[in-house]
């Protein structure tokens, strides 16, 4: 079976390809359908990278997410940020992260420095 695969140029093309990907999702490895799925997924990824860019998260949102991932409390952030009051100010966005805080959070919690630096 020959499949007509074309570039994604419009939102409508994108929606149609996503629908087809859904139909192919459980295609067995080594089949033409699995190959088609791989090609279509690659096309979608390339199109979305250009047309639907993902903005980096806000530094505080990234920090809150990491806290949730690791089950950390505010008190456990004190070695990275400073006093309890300082942690509260940062998490409530009343105080920006300093360069020293960014370095400690990056090293200790593995949050990418470029995310902590922000926009």
C-alpha positions as CSV (number, residue, x, y, z in Angstrom):
1,X,0.0,0.0,0.0
2,X,1.4,3.4,-1.0
3,X,0.6,6.3,1.4
4,X,0.3,9.9,0.1
5,X,2.5,11.8,2.6
6,X,2.8,15.6,2.0
7,X,4.3,18.5,3.9
8,X,2.1,20.1,6.6
9,X,1.3,23.6,5.5
10,X,-1.8,24.7,7.3
11,X,-3.6,24.1,10.6
12,X,-6.1,21.9,8.7
13,X,-3.2,19.8,7.4
14,X,-1.9,19.5,11.0
15,X,-5.3,18.4,12.3
16,X,-5.6,15.8,9.6
17,X,-2.2,14.4,10.3
18,X,-2.9,14.2,14.0
19,X,-6.1,12.3,13.2
20,X,-4.2,9.9,11.1
21,X,-1.5,9.5,13.8
22,X,-4.3,8.5,16.2
23,X,-5.5,5.9,13.7
24,X,-2.0,4.5,13.4
25,X,-1.0,4.7,17.1
26,X,-0.9,1.0,17.9
27,X,0.6,-0.1,14.6
28,X,2.8,-3.2,15.1
29,X,6.6,-2.6,14.6
30,X,7.9,-3.5,11.2
31,X,4.7,-2.7,9.3
32,X,4.0,-0.1,6.7
33,X,1.6,1.5,9.1
34,X,4.4,1.8,11.8
35,X,6.7,3.4,9.2
36,X,3.9,5.8,8.2
37,X,3.4,6.7,11.9
38,X,7.1,7.4,12.3
39,X,7.2,9.7,9.3
40,X,4.0,11.5,10.2
41,X,5.2,12.0,13.8
42,X,8.5,13.5,12.5
43,X,6.6,15.9,10.2
44,X,4.3,17.0,13.0
45,X,7.3,17.6,15.3
46,X,9.1,19.7,12.7
47,X,5.9,21.7,11.9
48,X,5.1,22.3,15.6
49,X,8.7,23.4,16.4
50,X,8.3,26.2,13.8
51,X,4.6,27.1,14.2
52,X,3.8,26.4,17.8
53,X,6.9,27.3,19.8
54,X,6.8,26.5,23.5
55,X,7.9,29.4,25.7
56,X,10.1,28.5,28.6
57,X,8.3,28.4,32.0
58,X,8.4,31.3,34.4
59,X,11.3,30.7,36.9
60,X,8.9,30.5,39.9
61,X,6.6,28.1,38.1
62,X,9.6,25.9,37.3
63,X,10.7,26.0,40.9
64,X,7.2,25.1,42.2
65,X,7.0,22.3,39.6
66,X,10.3,20.9,40.8
67,X,9.2,21.2,44.4
68,X,6.1,19.2,43.6
69,X,8.1,16.6,41.6
70,X,10.5,16.1,44.5
71,X,8.0,16.5,47.3
72,X,10.0,19.4,48.7
73,X,8.7,21.8,51.3
74,X,9.5,25.5,51.5
75,X,11.8,24.8,54.4
76,X,13.8,22.5,52.2
77,X,14.4,25.4,49.8
78,X,16.2,27.4,52.4
79,X,19.7,26.1,51.6
80,X,19.2,27.2,48.0
81,X,17.4,30.5,48.5
82,X,18.0,31.7,52.1
83,X,15.8,32.4,55.1
84,X,12.2,31.3,55.4
85,X,11.2,34.9,54.6
86,X,13.4,35.0,51.5
87,X,11.8,31.7,50.3
88,X,8.4,33.2,50.8
89,X,9.3,36.4,48.9
90,X,10.7,34.5,45.9
91,X,7.7,32.1,45.7
92,X,5.3,35.0,45.9
93,X,7.2,36.8,43.2
94,X,8.0,39.8,45.5
95,X,11.8,39.1,45.1
96,X,13.6,37.9,42.0
97,X,16.1,35.1,42.1
98,X,19.7,36.3,42.5
99,X,22.5,34.8,40.5
100,X,23.7,33.0,43.6
101,X,20.2,31.5,44.2
102,X,20.1,30.4,40.5
103,X,23.4,28.7,40.8
104,X,22.5,26.8,43.9
105,X,19.0,25.8,42.6
106,X,20.6,24.6,39.3
107,X,23.3,22.6,41.1
108,X,21.1,21.2,43.8
109,X,17.8,20.7,42.2
110,X,18.8,20.3,38.5
111,X,16.6,23.1,37.2
112,X,18.1,24.4,34.0
113,X,19.8,27.8,34.6
114,X,18.3,29.3,31.5
115,X,14.8,28.6,32.9
116,X,15.7,30.1,36.3
117,X,17.2,33.2,34.6
118,X,13.9,33.8,32.9
119,X,12.9,36.0,30.0
